[in-house]
Amino acid sequence: MATEKSYYMTQEGKDKLEEELQHLKTEKRQEVVERIKVARSFGDLSENSEYDAAKDEQAFVESRISQVETMIRNAVIIENDNENPDIVSLGSSVTFKELPDGDEETYSIVGSAESDPFEGKISNDSPMAKSLIGQEAGTEVSVTTPAGDIMVRIEKVE
């Protein structure tokens, strides 16, 4: 049997997944069952688009439940050990400036399970995080992105 993938996340990320799982199992699953019941009452299932849509949604919900359960079961909680607080690591919050134009950005480096760039959380598997991890404040780093290479200077690590 193959070993399952580990999902790196903060305790906050795991708590959010547990809330999502609870919602899916108690509320969303029941809503979908009700939609299927209503759609069945419309008669012939072979030409019933409401029934088909409800069954598709049921498949999606069950798939997501399975996925979230796996992520929770294989969660590895990130704790920034502060052994060297100036070194970028999983769980760090990093402020850097793009060179030469000086745009400053701050991101937390989290596991892929809870990454959300719009909330300032980037995956440890992203090109940016891979380039920053192991570096320290004050270092200039070349980052290879899909849009090309960029240079950044790490301003602060928290």
N, C-alpha and C positions, 0 to 999 in steps of 0.2 A: 504494500500500500504506500502510495506517495505521501510525503509529509505535506501538510497543508501550509499555505502561505501565512506568514505572520503579518498582522495589520498593526502598524505603529500608530499610536494616537495618544492624545492627552486624556486625562481622566474626564475632562469636560466633553471631549469628543465621544468617549465611550458612553457617558451619561446621555448624550443626545441620541445615540444609536439605540440605547435601551428604551428611551421615550418613544422613538419612532417605532420600534418593534411592538411596544405595548399598544400604540395607536393602531398599527396595522392589524394586530391580532384581535383587538376588542371592538374597534369602531369600523375601520375600513372593510375588513372581512365581512362584517354583518351588513354593511351598506350594499356591498356587491351581491350578497346572497339575496337581499330584498329586490335588487334590480333584476336579478335572474328570475325570481318568482313572478314579478310583474310582467316581464317580457314573455314568460311561458304562457301567461294568461291571454296573450294576444293571438294564440292559435298556432298555425303551421310554423314549426321551427326552421324548416328548410329555407324559408324566405323572410325570416324575421331578423332584421338588422339590429334591433335593440337587443335581442338575445345574443347575437354574435358579438356585439360590442361589450355586453356584460360579461360574457365568457372570456373574452380577450382581457378585460380588466381583471377578472378573477385570476387568470394565469399570471398577469403582471404582479398582482399583489402577493400571490403565493411565492413567486420567484423572488420578489424583494424580501419577503419574510425569511426565506431560506438564506439569501445573501447576507442579510443583517445578522441572523443567528450565527453564521459562519464567522463574520467579522468580529462579533462579540466573543465568541468562543476562542478565537485565535488572536485576541487583542494583546498587544504588548504596550503597557503604559509607559509613556515617555516621561521621564523625570530628569530635569536638567540638574546634574549632580554638582554643578558649580565648582568642579575640580579646578578648572581654569576658566573663569567667567569671560575672558577676552577671546576665547577660541569658539568659533561658530560650530554648533553641534545640533543634533536633532532636539527640538524643543526650544532652541534659542530664538530670540527676536533680534533681527538684524536690520540696522539702518545703513544704507549705502547710497553713494552718489554715482550716477552715470557720468563718465568722463567723455568728452571735455565739457559738455553743456551743464553739468551740475544738478540735474534733476535728482532730488533726494526721495528715496522710497524706503518704507519699513515693512518687513514681512516676518511672520513667525514661520519657522520651518517645522512642519508637522508630517505625520505619515500620510500616505495617499488616501486613506479612508476618510480623512476629515479636511483635505485640502480644499480651499475656496479662495482663489486669488482676489475676488471681489471683497472678501472680508479680511484680506491681508494675510492669508494662510497659504503657503506654497508647499507642495509635496517634496519630501526628501528625494524623490526620484526625478524631479524636474531638473533641467539643465542648469538653471540658476542656483538651486540649492546644492547640486552636486559640485558646482564650482566653488561655492562659499564654504561648505563644510570643511572643517580642519584649518581654516584660515583665521587670522586674528585681526582685531581692530587696527586700522591704519594701513592695511595691506591693499595693494592694487591687484585686481584679479581679472583675467580675461574669461569671459563667459561666452560659450558657443550656443547661440539660439537659432531657431529656424529662420529668423530674419538676418542672421549673420553674427559675427563676433562683436561683442561690446566690451568695453573696459569699465570696471566699477572700482570704487575705493570704499572699503568697509569703514564706516564712520563710528559705529557703536554696536556692541553686542550685549544683549541683556538676557 
